[in-house]
Amino acid sequence: MPKMKTNSSAKKRFKLTGSGKVKRSKAFHNHILTKKKKTRKKRLAQGALVHETNEFTIKRLLVRA
Protein backbone atom coordinates (compact mmCIF):
# COMPACT_ATOMS: atom_id res chain seq x y z
CA MET A 1 0.00 0.00 0.00
CA PRO A 2 1.44 3.43 -0.89
CA LYS A 3 2.16 6.09 1.68
CA MET A 4 -0.61 8.53 2.54
CA LYS A 5 0.09 12.02 1.27
CA THR A 6 -0.28 15.15 3.37
CA ASN A 7 -3.01 17.44 2.09
CA SER A 8 -1.13 20.26 0.31
CA SER A 9 -3.63 23.02 1.08
CA ALA A 10 -3.68 22.08 4.77
CA LYS A 11 0.10 22.05 5.15
CA LYS A 12 0.24 25.60 3.75
CA ARG A 13 -2.43 26.89 6.15
CA PHE A 14 -1.82 25.09 9.45
CA LYS A 15 1.12 24.25 11.75
CA LEU A 16 1.22 21.94 14.76
CA THR A 17 2.44 23.35 18.07
CA GLY A 18 4.68 21.46 20.46
CA SER A 19 1.74 20.46 22.63
CA GLY A 20 -0.18 19.11 19.61
CA LYS A 21 -2.60 21.97 19.05
CA VAL A 22 -3.18 23.39 15.57
CA LYS A 23 -2.15 26.96 14.74
CA ARG A 24 -3.75 29.05 12.02
CA SER A 25 -3.43 32.59 10.71
CA LYS A 26 -6.31 35.06 10.85
CA ALA A 27 -8.24 36.19 7.80
CA PHE A 28 -8.57 39.74 6.36
CA HIS A 29 -4.87 40.65 6.60
CA ASN A 30 -3.96 40.31 2.93
CA HIS A 31 -4.98 43.43 1.04
CA ILE A 32 -7.03 46.64 1.32
CA LEU A 33 -5.18 47.42 4.54
CA THR A 34 -5.34 51.20 4.18
CA LYS A 35 -8.87 51.47 5.56
CA LYS A 36 -8.18 49.20 8.55
CA LYS A 37 -7.05 50.62 11.90
CA LYS A 38 -3.53 49.93 13.13
CA THR A 39 -4.78 48.06 16.19
CA ARG A 40 -6.98 45.83 14.04
CA LYS A 41 -4.07 45.03 11.72
CA LYS A 42 -1.87 44.17 14.71
CA ARG A 43 -4.51 41.76 16.03
CA LEU A 44 -4.93 40.16 12.60
CA ALA A 45 -1.17 39.65 12.25
CA GLN A 46 -1.07 37.42 15.34
CA GLY A 47 -1.75 33.75 14.98
CA ALA A 48 -4.68 31.90 16.52
CA LEU A 49 -5.49 28.34 17.50
CA VAL A 50 -7.98 26.20 15.64
CA HIS A 51 -11.12 25.42 17.64
CA GLU A 52 -11.07 21.99 19.25
CA THR A 53 -14.10 20.82 17.27
CA ASN A 54 -12.13 21.18 14.01
CA GLU A 55 -8.78 19.98 15.35
CA PHE A 56 -9.32 16.27 14.62
CA THR A 57 -10.26 16.93 10.97
CA ILE A 58 -7.23 19.13 10.32
CA LYS A 59 -4.85 16.73 12.06
CA ARG A 60 -6.13 13.97 9.78
CA LEU A 61 -5.27 16.12 6.74
CA LEU A 62 -1.77 16.73 8.12
CA VAL A 63 -1.03 13.05 8.83
CA ARG A 64 2.17 11.76 7.33
CA ALA A 65 1.90 7.96 7.33
Backbone atoms as SQL, in Angstrom:
CREATE TABLE atoms (id INTEGER PRIMARY KEY, chain TEXT, resi INTEGER, resn TEXT, atom TEXT, x REAL, y REAL, z REAL);
INSERT INTO atoms VALUES
  (1, 'A', 1, 'MET', 'N', 0.849, -1.185, 0.000),
  (2, 'A', 1, 'MET', 'CA', 0.000, 0.000, 0.000),
  (3, 'A', 1, 'MET', 'C', 0.890, 1.242, 0.000),
  (4, 'A', 2, 'PRO', 'N', 0.591, 2.230, -0.851),
  (5, 'A', 2, 'PRO', 'CA', 1.442, 3.428, -0.895),
  (6, 'A', 2, 'PRO', 'C', 1.263, 4.296, 0.341),
  (7, 'A', 3, 'LYS', 'N', 2.234, 5.167, 0.541),
  (8, 'A', 3, 'LYS', 'CA', 2.164, 6.093, 1.676),
  (9, 'A', 3, 'LYS', 'C', 1.010, 7.066, 1.485),
  (10, 'A', 4, 'MET', 'N', 0.420, 7.506, 2.608),
  (11, 'A', 4, 'MET', 'CA', -0.609, 8.534, 2.540),
  (12, 'A', 4, 'MET', 'C', 0.062, 9.886, 2.355),
  (13, 'A', 5, 'LYS', 'N', -0.495, 10.691, 1.501),
  (14, 'A', 5, 'LYS', 'CA', 0.089, 12.015, 1.271),
  (15, 'A', 5, 'LYS', 'C', -0.568, 13.042, 2.174),
  (16, 'A', 6, 'THR', 'N', 0.234, 14.023, 2.614),
  (17, 'A', 6, 'THR', 'CA', -0.276, 15.150, 3.370),
  (18, 'A', 6, 'THR', 'C', -1.077, 16.043, 2.427),
  (19, 'A', 7, 'ASN', 'N', -2.202, 16.538, 2.887),
  (20, 'A', 7, 'ASN', 'CA', -3.011, 17.444, 2.086),
  (21, 'A', 7, 'ASN', 'C', -2.243, 18.752, 1.878),
  (22, 'A', 8, 'SER', 'N', -1.997, 19.112, 0.626),
  (23, 'A', 8, 'SER', 'CA', -1.134, 20.258, 0.305),
  (24, 'A', 8, 'SER', 'C', -1.721, 21.583, 0.779),
  (25, 'A', 9, 'SER', 'N', -3.033, 21.750, 0.653),
  (26, 'A', 9, 'SER', 'CA', -3.627, 23.016, 1.076),
  (27, 'A', 9, 'SER', 'C', -3.575, 23.146, 2.591),
  (28, 'A', 10, 'ALA', 'N', -3.712, 22.033, 3.305),
  (29, 'A', 10, 'ALA', 'CA', -3.681, 22.079, 4.769),
  (30, 'A', 10, 'ALA', 'C', -2.286, 22.379, 5.284),
  (31, 'A', 11, 'LYS', 'N', -1.260, 21.817, 4.648),
  (32, 'A', 11, 'LYS', 'CA', 0.098, 22.051, 5.148),
  (33, 'A', 11, 'LYS', 'C', 0.544, 23.492, 4.930),
  (34, 'A', 12, 'LYS', 'N', -0.081, 24.188, 3.963),
  (35, 'A', 12, 'LYS', 'CA', 0.240, 25.598, 3.747),
  (36, 'A', 12, 'LYS', 'C', -0.474, 26.504, 4.748),
  (37, 'A', 13, 'ARG', 'N', -1.600, 26.049, 5.298),
  (38, 'A', 13, 'ARG', 'CA', -2.428, 26.895, 6.147),
  (39, 'A', 13, 'ARG', 'C', -2.269, 26.651, 7.635),
  (40, 'A', 14, 'PHE', 'N', -1.844, 25.447, 8.032),
  (41, 'A', 14, 'PHE', 'CA', -1.816, 25.086, 9.446),
  (42, 'A', 14, 'PHE', 'C', -0.451, 24.572, 9.863),
  (43, 'A', 15, 'LYS', 'N', -0.114, 24.785, 11.154),
  (44, 'A', 15, 'LYS', 'CA', 1.116, 24.251, 11.752),
  (45, 'A', 15, 'LYS', 'C', 0.730, 23.618, 13.079),
  (46, 'A', 16, 'LEU', 'N', 1.447, 22.578, 13.465),
  (47, 'A', 16, 'LEU', 'CA', 1.217, 21.944, 14.760),
  (48, 'A', 16, 'LEU', 'C', 2.140, 22.569, 15.797),
  (49, 'A', 17, 'THR', 'N', 1.615, 22.828, 16.992),
  (50, 'A', 17, 'THR', 'CA', 2.436, 23.349, 18.075),
  (51, 'A', 17, 'THR', 'C', 3.106, 22.178, 18.790),
  (52, 'A', 18, 'GLY', 'N', 3.978, 22.497, 19.717),
  (53, 'A', 18, 'GLY', 'CA', 4.684, 21.463, 20.464),
  (54, 'A', 18, 'GLY', 'C', 3.754, 20.612, 21.292),
  (55, 'A', 19, 'SER', 'N', 2.678, 21.203, 21.792),
  (56, 'A', 19, 'SER', 'CA', 1.738, 20.461, 22.631),
  (57, 'A', 19, 'SER', 'C', 0.677, 19.734, 21.803),
  (58, 'A', 20, 'GLY', 'N', 0.747, 19.842, 20.462),
  (59, 'A', 20, 'GLY', 'CA', -0.177, 19.109, 19.612),
  (60, 'A', 20, 'GLY', 'C', -1.400, 19.879, 19.163),
  (61, 'A', 21, 'LYS', 'N', -1.480, 21.158, 19.524),
  (62, 'A', 21, 'LYS', 'CA', -2.601, 21.970, 19.052),
  (63, 'A', 21, 'LYS', 'C', -2.302, 22.447, 17.633),
  (64, 'A', 22, 'VAL', 'N', -3.329, 22.968, 16.957),
  (65, 'A', 22, 'VAL', 'CA', -3.182, 23.392, 15.567),
  (66, 'A', 22, 'VAL', 'C', -3.248, 24.906, 15.500),
  (67, 'A', 23, 'LYS', 'N', -2.209, 25.512, 14.899),
  (68, 'A', 23, 'LYS', 'CA', -2.146, 26.958, 14.740),
  (69, 'A', 23, 'LYS', 'C', -2.662, 27.344, 13.367),
  (70, 'A', 24, 'ARG', 'N', -3.282, 28.526, 13.301),
  (71, 'A', 24, 'ARG', 'CA', -3.752, 29.053, 12.021),
  (72, 'A', 24, 'ARG', 'C', -3.470, 30.542, 11.990),
  (73, 'A', 25, 'SER', 'N', -3.550, 31.142, 10.798),
  (74, 'A', 25, 'SER', 'CA', -3.434, 32.592, 10.709),
  (75, 'A', 25, 'SER', 'C', -4.829, 33.170, 10.543),
  (76, 'A', 26, 'LYS', 'N', -4.997, 34.419, 10.924),
  (77, 'A', 26, 'LYS', 'CA', -6.308, 35.057, 10.851),
  (78, 'A', 26, 'LYS', 'C', -6.570, 35.597, 9.451),
  (79, 'A', 27, 'ALA', 'N', -7.832, 35.710, 9.110),
  (80, 'A', 27, 'ALA', 'CA', -8.239, 36.190, 7.795),
  (81, 'A', 27, 'ALA', 'C', -8.238, 37.728, 7.766),
  (82, 'A', 28, 'PHE', 'N', -8.426, 38.287, 6.599),
  (83, 'A', 28, 'PHE', 'CA', -8.575, 39.737, 6.364),
  (84, 'A', 28, 'PHE', 'C', -7.288, 40.527, 6.611),
  (85, 'A', 29, 'HIS', 'N', -6.124, 39.909, 6.429),
  (86, 'A', 29, 'HIS', 'CA', -4.870, 40.646, 6.602),
  (87, 'A', 29, 'HIS', 'C', -4.021, 40.557, 5.336),
  (88, 'A', 30, 'ASN', 'N', -4.690, 40.464, 4.179),
  (89, 'A', 30, 'ASN', 'CA', -3.957, 40.312, 2.927),
  (90, 'A', 30, 'ASN', 'C', -3.868, 41.601, 2.128),
  (91, 'A', 31, 'HIS', 'N', -4.980, 42.230, 1.887),
  (92, 'A', 31, 'HIS', 'CA', -4.979, 43.428, 1.045),
  (93, 'A', 31, 'HIS', 'C', -6.084, 44.356, 1.523),
  (94, 'A', 32, 'ILE', 'N', -6.136, 45.548, 0.901),
  (95, 'A', 32, 'ILE', 'CA', -7.030, 46.638, 1.322),
  (96, 'A', 32, 'ILE', 'C', -6.792, 46.936, 2.805),
  (97, 'A', 33, 'LEU', 'N', -5.537, 47.171, 3.153),
  (98, 'A', 33, 'LEU', 'CA', -5.181, 47.415, 4.542),
  (99, 'A', 33, 'LEU', 'C', -5.232, 48.891, 4.907),
  (100, 'A', 34, 'THR', 'N', -5.382, 49.763, 3.906),
  (101, 'A', 34, 'THR', 'CA', -5.336, 51.198, 4.182),
  (102, 'A', 34, 'THR', 'C', -6.528, 51.672, 4.998),
  (103, 'A', 35, 'LYS', 'N', -7.673, 51.039, 4.829),
  (104, 'A', 35, 'LYS', 'CA', -8.866, 51.474, 5.560),
  (105, 'A', 35, 'LYS', 'C', -8.986, 50.831, 6.942),
  (106, 'A', 36, 'LYS', 'N', -8.094, 49.890, 7.262),
  (107, 'A', 36, 'LYS', 'CA', -8.179, 49.204, 8.553),
  (108, 'A', 36, 'LYS', 'C', -7.305, 49.894, 9.582),
  (109, 'A', 37, 'LYS', 'N', -7.787, 49.969, 10.811),
  (110, 'A', 37, 'LYS', 'CA', -7.047, 50.623, 11.895),
  (111, 'A', 37, 'LYS', 'C', -5.782, 49.840, 12.234),
  (112, 'A', 38, 'LYS', 'N', -4.806, 50.557, 12.778),
  (113, 'A', 38, 'LYS', 'CA', -3.528, 49.935, 13.129),
  (114, 'A', 38, 'LYS', 'C', -3.710, 48.824, 14.162),
  (115, 'A', 39, 'THR', 'N', -4.572, 49.069, 15.145),
  (116, 'A', 39, 'THR', 'CA', -4.780, 48.058, 16.188),
  (117, 'A', 39, 'THR', 'C', -5.425, 46.797, 15.612),
  (118, 'A', 40, 'ARG', 'N', -6.336, 46.987, 14.675),
  (119, 'A', 40, 'ARG', 'CA', -6.983, 45.834, 14.037),
  (120, 'A', 40, 'ARG', 'C', -5.973, 45.022, 13.237),
  (121, 'A', 41, 'LYS', 'N', -5.087, 45.719, 12.515),
  (122, 'A', 41, 'LYS', 'CA', -4.072, 45.025, 11.717),
  (123, 'A', 41, 'LYS', 'C', -3.093, 44.269, 12.606),
  (124, 'A', 42, 'LYS', 'N', -2.766, 44.858, 13.777),
  (125, 'A', 42, 'LYS', 'CA', -1.873, 44.172, 14.712),
  (126, 'A', 42, 'LYS', 'C', -2.513, 42.901, 15.245),
  (127, 'A', 43, 'ARG', 'N', -3.797, 42.960, 15.551),
  (128, 'A', 43, 'ARG', 'CA', -4.506, 41.765, 16.025),
  (129, 'A', 43, 'ARG', 'C', -4.589, 40.697, 14.939),
  (130, 'A', 44, 'LEU', 'N', -4.808, 41.118, 13.697),
  (131, 'A', 44, 'LEU', 'CA', -4.929, 40.160, 12.600),
  (132, 'A', 44, 'LEU', 'C', -3.593, 39.507, 12.255),
  (133, 'A', 45, 'ALA', 'N', -2.493, 40.191, 12.569),
  (134, 'A', 45, 'ALA', 'CA', -1.169, 39.645, 12.251),
  (135, 'A', 45, 'ALA', 'C', -0.791, 38.507, 13.197),
  (136, 'A', 46, 'GLN', 'N', -1.383, 38.484, 14.382),
  (137, 'A', 46, 'GLN', 'CA', -1.074, 37.420, 15.342),
  (138, 'A', 46, 'GLN', 'C', -1.771, 36.137, 14.931),
  (139, 'A', 47, 'GLY', 'N', -1.156, 35.037, 15.280),
  (140, 'A', 47, 'GLY', 'CA', -1.751, 33.745, 14.980),
  (141, 'A', 47, 'GLY', 'C', -2.878, 33.421, 15.937),
  (142, 'A', 48, 'ALA', 'N', -3.604, 32.356, 15.649),
  (143, 'A', 48, 'ALA', 'CA', -4.679, 31.897, 16.522),
  (144, 'A', 48, 'ALA', 'C', -4.677, 30.376, 16.506),
  (145, 'A', 49, 'LEU', 'N', -5.374, 29.787, 17.450),
  (146, 'A', 49, 'LEU', 'CA', -5.493, 28.336, 17.499),
  (147, 'A', 49, 'LEU', 'C', -6.807, 27.918, 16.861),
  (148, 'A', 50, 'VAL', 'N', -6.776, 26.762, 16.232),
  (149, 'A', 50, 'VAL', 'CA', -7.980, 26.200, 15.641),
  (150, 'A', 50, 'VAL', 'C', -8.880, 25.707, 16.772),
  (151, 'A', 51, 'HIS', 'N', -10.187, 25.871, 16.619),
  (152, 'A', 51, 'HIS', 'CA', -11.118, 25.419, 17.644),
  (153, 'A', 51, 'HIS', 'C', -11.054, 23.899, 17.775),
  (154, 'A', 52, 'GLU', 'N', -11.254, 23.425, 18.996),
  (155, 'A', 52, 'GLU', 'CA', -11.065, 21.991, 19.252),
  (156, 'A', 52, 'GLU', 'C', -12.030, 21.100, 18.483),
  (157, 'A', 53, 'THR', 'N', -13.167, 21.640, 18.051),
  (158, 'A', 53, 'THR', 'CA', -14.099, 20.824, 17.274),
  (159, 'A', 53, 'THR', 'C', -13.577, 20.531, 15.869),
  (160, 'A', 54, 'ASN', 'N', -12.697, 21.376, 15.354),
  (161, 'A', 54, 'ASN', 'CA', -12.133, 21.180, 14.015),
  (162, 'A', 54, 'ASN', 'C', -10.744, 20.555, 14.046),
  (163, 'A', 55, 'GLU', 'N', -10.161, 20.439, 15.235),
  (164, 'A', 55, 'GLU', 'CA', -8.776, 19.976, 15.353),
  (165, 'A', 55, 'GLU', 'C', -8.576, 18.577, 14.777),
  (166, 'A', 56, 'PHE', 'N', -9.467, 17.656, 15.070),
  (167, 'A', 56, 'PHE', 'CA', -9.319, 16.272, 14.616),
  (168, 'A', 56, 'PHE', 'C', -9.290, 16.193, 13.092),
  (169, 'A', 57, 'THR', 'N', -10.179, 16.934, 12.441),
  (170, 'A', 57, 'THR', 'CA', -10.256, 16.929, 10.975),
  (171, 'A', 57, 'THR', 'C', -8.971, 17.442, 10.344),
  (172, 'A', 58, 'ILE', 'N', -8.434, 18.531, 10.885),
  (173, 'A', 58, 'ILE', 'CA', -7.229, 19.128, 10.324),
  (174, 'A', 58, 'ILE', 'C', -6.023, 18.241, 10.588),
  (175, 'A', 59, 'LYS', 'N', -5.957, 17.639, 11.767),
  (176, 'A', 59, 'LYS', 'CA', -4.847, 16.727, 12.063),
  (177, 'A', 59, 'LYS', 'C', -4.847, 15.544, 11.114),
  (178, 'A', 60, 'ARG', 'N', -6.053, 15.078, 10.723),
  (179, 'A', 60, 'ARG', 'CA', -6.130, 13.973, 9.779),
  (180, 'A', 60, 'ARG', 'C', -5.599, 14.378, 8.405),
  (181, 'A', 61, 'LEU', 'N', -5.805, 15.640, 8.010),
  (182, 'A', 61, 'LEU', 'CA', -5.270, 16.118, 6.738),
  (183, 'A', 61, 'LEU', 'C', -3.759, 16.253, 6.784),
  (184, 'A', 62, 'LEU', 'N', -3.209, 16.516, 7.971),
  (185, 'A', 62, 'LEU', 'CA', -1.772, 16.729, 8.120),
  (186, 'A', 62, 'LEU', 'C', -0.999, 15.439, 8.402),
  (187, 'A', 63, 'VAL', 'N', -1.696, 14.313, 8.488),
  (188, 'A', 63, 'VAL', 'CA', -1.035, 13.047, 8.832),
  (189, 'A', 63, 'VAL', 'C', -0.015, 12.667, 7.766),
  (190, 'A', 64, 'ARG', 'N', 1.146, 12.274, 8.236),
  (191, 'A', 64, 'ARG', 'CA', 2.165, 11.755, 7.333),
  (192, 'A', 64, 'ARG', 'C', 2.395, 10.299, 7.704),
  (193, 'A', 65, 'ALA', 'N', 1.780, 9.384, 6.975),
  (194, 'A', 65, 'ALA', 'CA', 1.903, 7.962, 7.325),
  (195, 'A', 65, 'ALA', 'C', 2.777, 7.229, 6.325);
